[in-house]
Amino acid sequence: MVAEWTLDELVRRVTAALAGGAYPGAPNGRVRDVPDRRAVRWYATIGLVDRPAGARGRTALYGPRHLLQLVAVKRRQAEGCTLAEIQAELTGATDATLHRIAGVPADLLGDAPAEPPAPVRTRFWTDRPAAAATAPAPADDPVPDQGTLTGVPLPGGAVLLLPAPPSTDDLTAISAAARPLLDLLADRGLLQPPNAPRSPRSPR
């Protein structure tokens, strides 16, 4: 039987998987070292993490693949990858690929409760408030029924969500129309600088 966890249990397992010296944390203060509940929902909205695997009553349930996806995302971010690059690599990745990148201990992928992790260093003085991408879900985490959204990566790490896949012509028009908004976001420090230094990526 595949393990099933609530959102809070999933976040605890991600935190435990990333605890220790093998994970250096995010390379800058704009990205959280460990994803919280809001971040997990955001990743699911843009297709970077699978939707909940099921529900127990009105509580969404997650499994080992979600854990592998989240840990893989954070490891790539620690290497300096942008969200668009991570989407290109990990969207639809096989479990074998996720295992290789995430390196999650086998005990965290099973039914046993995750041990409380050691305190994780944070950069609370540099973290920006998370943008409200979607309306907050109720406390009991009901499974959303919003259909599938397509994420269109834009320069600087921005992502545009669309209810239908765009054509090549659509992407060209979107790129031109989005330029004033991207310039504004860049001026306000809300996008990644185009020539920001990045940590070297490990061999794949």
N, C-alpha and C positions, 0 to 999 in steps of 0.2 A: 504493500500500500504506500502511495506517495505521501510524503509528509505535507501537512497543511498548517499554515500559521496565519494569525491575524496580522494586520499591518504593524502593530507595535512589536509583535514577536519577530517579524521579518527584519525590522529596523535594528532590533537587538542583535540578531545574528550577523547582520552586515557590520555592525560596530565591532563585534567579537572577531570577525574574519579580518578586519583591517587593523586590529590592535597589534602593537608590537613594532619593533624597529624595521621590519621588512616593508612597511608602508610609510613613506615619508610625509604623506599628507599633500594637500593641494599646493601647487607652486606659487599661488598668490592669494590675497585676501578676498577675492571676488567669488571664490568657490568654496563651499563647505567641505571640510575634511571628510565628514561622514554625512550621508544624506538623512534628512528627517522625513516625517510623514508627508509634508507638502512636496518635497523634492521627488519622492517615489511616485506620487500621483502625477506630477508634471512629466516625469520620464515616461509614464504609461500613456499620457495624453499625446505626446509627440512620437510614440511608437518605439522609443528606445528600450523600454521594458514592456513585457507582455501585460495585457489586462489581467485582472484577478482571475485565478483559475476556477473559482467557484464561490459559493457563499454558504454560510451557516446562518439561516434566518436572514437577517439584514446585514450581517457582518461579512465583508469581503475576505476571501482566503487566498493565500499565496503559497508557492511551493519552491523547491530547490532551484528551478530554472530562474525564478525571479531573483533569488539570492546570488546566483552566478552572474546574472546580468548586471545587477547593481554593483557588485564588487569589481567586475571587469571595467565598468564605466569609471569608477573612482581610481582604479590603477592607471587607466589611460590618461585621466585628467592629471594625475600625479606626474606623468611623464611629459606634460605640457600640451597634450592634444586638445584641440578645440572640440566643441560639442558637434559641429558639423563633421569633423573627421571621425569622431567616435561613432556617429550615426552611420556614416558610410561603411565603417568596418564591422560594426556589431549588429545592425538591424538585420534580423533574420539569421543571425549566426547559429551554427549548430551547437549542441551541448558540449561536444568535444572541444570546439574552439573556445567556448566560454570557460570550460574547465582549465584549459591551458593558460588563458590570460588571467583568470581570477585566482587560481590556486587556493580555493577554499578547502579547509580541512574537512575530511570525510565526516567527522562527528557533528559538524554544524549542518550538514546536508540531511541528517536523519531526524528522527522524532524526538531525540533527547533534548531537554531544555538547554538553551545556550547559557553558559556560565556568565555571570555579570562581568563585563570587561573592565580593565583598568581605565581610569579616567583618560579621555582622549583630549589632547591639547587642542585648544580652539583659538581663533583670532577674533574674539567678540568685538574688539575695538575697531576692526577693519571690515567686518561683514556688513554688506549692504542688506537692507530688508528685502526679503524675497518678493518678487513681483507677483501680484495676484493673477495668475494665468487663468484660473477658473474659479467659479464660486466655491467657497469652502464646503466640503462634504460634512454631513452630520457626524456626530461623535461616534456612532456605531458603524461608520464606514460602509454604507450600502454600496452595492456594485453599481457603477454608473451605467446608463443606457443612452449613450450619446452617439453611437455609431463610430466609425473609424475616421480619424482625422489624418491628413497627410501633412508632414512637416517639411517646409521648404527652407533649407539653410540659406541665410543671407550673410554678407560680409560682417566681420566683427563678432561672430558668434550668435547673432540674432536668428530666430527661427519663426517663420510665418506659418500658422496653422490654417489649413483649408479643409472643407468638408468633402472635397472631391480631388482626385489627382490632376495636377495641371499638365497641359501640353507644353511642347517646346516653345511655341509662340507665347503661351501664357507666361512661362518663366522669363522670357525676354522682356515682356511688358511689365511684369512685376518688378524685375531688377531695375528698370528705368524709373518706375513710379515710386519705388522705395528709397531712391537715393536721397531726397530731401530729409526724410525721416531718419535714415541712417546717419546722415551728416549731423543732424540735431542730437541724436543719441551719442555719437562720438564726441561732440563738443561738450556734452554734459558728463562725460566719463563713464557712460553706461555700456560701452562696447569695448572689446579688446583692441588695442592698437594694432594696426596691420603689420608692423615690424617688431612686435614685442618679442624679446628673447624667449626661447623655449628650451626646456631640458631635452637632451638627446633621448630618442626613443629606443627602447630595447629591441633586439632582433626578433622578428616574428617567425 
